[in-house]
């Protein structure tokens, strides 16, 4: 059986980008404060990730807002917070039934924004699609169904590809497909993060790739459009972008550790 994800890992430039990100994560995981305060770092990372994902989805919110506002009114912010809070409970299911997790993520992300009957269900062709990144017309519902099946198949088959590559493809596919029409960016970024946890790169969920994507927001949509082109160069560009985002996020979590060290 062809290992399609491993083939992507061998594209020019991907190996170096993945190695740089892996080194940044490894440096973080070696921080001495994680021996006793890893749960606190993970909690802070989750909050920062939720805020970054909400901003990338068009919300205007600061970390201070999230720390001081008990019940934010923006449905994007509410959805991002709910998704971030529940990610840790979905890891095992993600390994076995990714479609089930995607449906759950949509329920969490869109509970305040779409009709109850549409929660967790892939969109139809007559449903409006929120296009935050200016990607243009989305794929048809039929194409979405076929590609979600293909993605689920890839995720439940063995691969020699690094976790970073698998996570990038998950993120790229979901954002390209926009399978639900609302909250797709929040879902795609959460799926990237849960893939990194489930595949052992970041088992304690200390790194918030959403933060890295927000830091590199100027390149985010361009890299995604490159991925959507379907060319090997475009896919490699996207994986490199995702790897850079993870490296930036690892540095952010390193800064969290340093702040805890200073008290």
Buried (B, 14 or more C-beta within 10 A) or exposed (E): EEBBBBBBBBBEEBBEBBEBBBEBBEEBBEBEBBEEBBEBBBBBBBBBBBBBBBBBBEBEBEEEBBEEEEEBEBBBBBBBBBBBBBBEEBBEBBBEBBBBBBBBBBBBBBBBBBEEEBBBBBBEEEBEBBEBBEBEEBBEBEEBBEBBEEBBEBBEEEBEBBBBBBBBBBBBBBBBBBBBBBBBBBBBBBBBBBBBBBBEBBEBBBBBBBBBBBBBBEBBBEBBBBBBBEEBEBBBBBBBBBBBBBBBBBBBBBEBBEEBEEE
